[in-house]
Amino acid sequence: MLNIGIIGVGTVGQSVCQILEDNKDIITARAGVELNVVSGVVNNLSKERDVSIKLTNNVDDILNDDSIDIVVELMGGVEQPYDIVKKALEKGKAVVTANKALLAYHRYELQEIAGDTAFEYEAAVAGGIPIINALRDGLTANHIESIRGIINGTCNYMLDKMINENVEYDVILKEAQELGYAEADPTFDVGGFDAAHKLLILASIAYGIDAKPEDILIEGIENIASEDIAYAKEFNYSLKLLGIAKKKGNKVELRVHSVLIPNTQMIAKIDGVMNGVSVVGDKVGETLYYGAGAGGDVTASAVIANIVDIARRGKGSPMLGYTRALEDGLTLASKDDIETKYYLRIKVQDKSGVLSQVAKILGDKNISIETMLQKPLNDTHANLLLSTHTCNEKDIKEAMNAIESLDFVDGNIAMIRIEIGRASCRERV
Ligand code: HSE
């Protein structure tokens, strides 16, 4: 028998207990041993909970209980769970956590402390989708060329409603909160931070890249205007918030931002609150993983998968043994060195010479225009909508600044990166 202590018995913790009971037959058969939740730690002992396990409000009751083999951390936050997980690992207890923020900041330190002790976190990325398992095990023979993930259900739900049902941003954010999709502080979702935490975890497993949120480009969905949504629809693009990891030579780009992505791409078809992750391996080509990214049973499904894995193997971690980049010389690309295509919307006075000056600034930066369209707004003004061929982030930002300072340009330029994807190895054969 393996004994489990749960720290944080909220929605997910209660689901873990319930599923271990409901599916006890198959879980025991698959684990090869009975799994027994001994106790759970909660803040408020008087709150009603749907579990039959012993509850305590003292975390030491679990940390100091030598009979407990596996600690499941489901409390949220960063520094407090860090101390608890650290202590549990130091005591030789295996740890399973669903805490993406904790991992975004401390995964390498905790891995170091864990050593051969199991430290697993499938539920931290894309909820019920076994994406960490896929990267660690299923795709282990591959160099990972790219990961592109819809890994924040709230943003995907909101963008879907904005583009397909013309719902206003504020209205749909409120609805996402009421439906329970959004984090307690929704700026984590709409600002791209939740997706960034998850992307960093995946990048560690795929590349051995140790980066913190501050090191990468993170933009949210707060500034998307209705004119840009109309453009996306007109030109058969979907609008998504993607977490992107791309290997280019010995650099890895890690970035989270909204993208225009052709409707024909598989990942563009992931709608509503669902999550989806496309991974391209150098041998396998593109693989795609789809499923629910949040919810009690969904998250508990992944937590229990880790517990069963520990029961079977006794040790293991998605990053076990990696103290450096997986490939020699592989490092994080600087934010300035990102290369992609861009969509720009520039509001201008509609008079002669405007287009040539905009084109000259872009040309001087070696930025090539792929498509261009002018949409009259009234007798005096128009929107210039243009897309570029692949170019460099620093160059486009400098060009945008230069264009914005022209006296016939009104306000700031709207910019959205265009994700054209990359052919999988099968398509490239
Ligand atoms: N707020 C997150 C989301 C929950 O919307 O995807 C799961 O991490």
Boltz pocket constraint, residues with backbone or C-beta under 6 A from the ligand:
constraints:
  - pocket:
      binder: B
      contacts: [[A, 124], [A, 127], [A, 151], [A, 152], [A, 153], [A, 154], [A, 155], [A, 181], [A, 182], [A, 183], [A, 189], [A, 194], [A, 273], [A, 293], [A, 294]]
      max_distance: 6.0
